Amino acid sequence: MVQDEPAGGDVVAKRDAPREKKPNFFLRIVIFIRQVFAELRKVVTPTRQELLKFTAVVLGFVVVMMALVYGLDVLFVWVTSVVFGVPGGTVP
């Protein structure tokens, strides 16, 4: 569903329209620091139980991915040794 544009509302400002003046450099730094502190107040620290659960999930995922990569490595070594052969030896 396409929404209609507002009556008389331009999406792009006209060329001769007055622009808003940017605050000076130091005021922009102060505004930035205030915004950083405002965002930091929104951060919620996980409880010990949540932290342990998140850690277990990450470690479990890493172990699964390591097993997958190891299995693929063993498979590719076997396929390579079967296809190209090992001169003077046997397939491991």
C-alpha positions as CSV (number, residue, x, y, z in Angstrom):
1,M,0.0,0.0,0.0
2,V,1.4,3.4,-1.0
3,Q,0.9,6.3,1.3
4,D,0.0,9.6,-0.2
5,E,2.3,12.5,0.1
6,P,1.2,15.3,2.5
7,A,-0.6,18.1,0.7
8,G,1.9,20.9,-0.1
9,G,4.8,19.1,1.7
10,D,8.1,18.9,-0.2
11,V,10.4,16.0,0.5
12,V,13.4,18.0,-0.5
13,A,14.0,21.6,0.6
14,K,13.8,24.2,-2.0
15,R,17.1,25.8,-3.2
16,D,16.3,29.2,-1.8
17,A,14.9,28.0,1.5
18,P,16.9,29.2,4.6
19,R,19.1,26.5,6.1
20,E,19.3,25.9,9.9
21,K,22.7,27.0,11.2
22,K,24.8,24.3,12.8
23,P,26.0,24.9,16.3
24,N,29.7,25.6,16.7
25,F,32.3,22.8,17.0
26,F,32.6,22.9,20.8
27,L,28.8,22.9,21.4
28,R,28.5,19.9,19.1
29,I,31.1,18.0,21.2
30,V,29.1,18.9,24.4
31,I,25.9,17.7,22.8
32,F,27.6,14.5,21.7
33,I,28.9,13.8,25.2
34,R,25.5,14.4,26.7
35,Q,23.9,12.0,24.2
36,V,26.6,9.3,25.1
37,F,25.8,9.6,28.8
38,A,22.0,9.5,28.1
39,E,22.5,6.2,26.1
40,L,24.8,4.8,28.8
41,R,22.0,5.3,31.4
42,K,19.8,3.0,29.2
43,V,22.2,0.1,29.4
44,V,21.0,-2.8,31.6
45,T,23.6,-5.0,33.2
46,P,22.7,-8.7,33.1
47,T,22.2,-10.6,36.3
48,R,24.7,-13.3,37.3
49,Q,22.3,-16.0,36.2
50,E,21.8,-14.4,32.8
51,L,25.5,-13.9,32.4
52,L,26.2,-17.6,33.1
53,K,23.5,-18.6,30.7
54,F,24.8,-16.3,27.9
55,T,28.3,-17.6,28.5
56,A,27.2,-21.2,28.3
57,V,25.3,-20.6,25.1
58,V,28.4,-18.9,23.5
59,L,30.8,-21.6,24.6
60,G,28.3,-24.3,23.4
61,F,28.1,-22.6,20.0
62,V,31.9,-22.4,19.7
63,V,32.3,-26.1,20.6
64,V,29.7,-27.0,17.9
65,M,31.4,-24.9,15.3
66,M,34.8,-26.3,16.2
67,A,33.4,-29.8,15.8
68,L,31.9,-28.9,12.4
69,V,35.1,-27.3,11.1
70,Y,37.2,-30.3,12.4
71,G,34.8,-32.8,10.7
72,L,34.9,-30.9,7.4
73,D,38.7,-30.7,7.7
74,V,39.0,-34.5,8.2
75,L,36.5,-35.1,5.3
76,F,38.5,-32.8,2.9
77,V,41.8,-34.5,3.9
78,W,40.3,-37.9,3.2
79,V,38.8,-36.8,-0.1
80,T,42.0,-35.1,-1.2
81,S,44.1,-38.2,-0.3
82,V,41.6,-40.5,-2.2
83,V,41.5,-38.2,-5.3
84,F,45.2,-37.4,-5.6
85,G,46.7,-40.4,-3.7
86,V,49.6,-40.4,-1.4
87,P,52.8,-41.4,-3.3
88,G,54.5,-44.4,-1.6
89,G,52.0,-44.6,1.2
90,T,48.5,-45.6,2.3
91,V,45.4,-43.5,2.9
92,P,45.3,-42.5,6.6
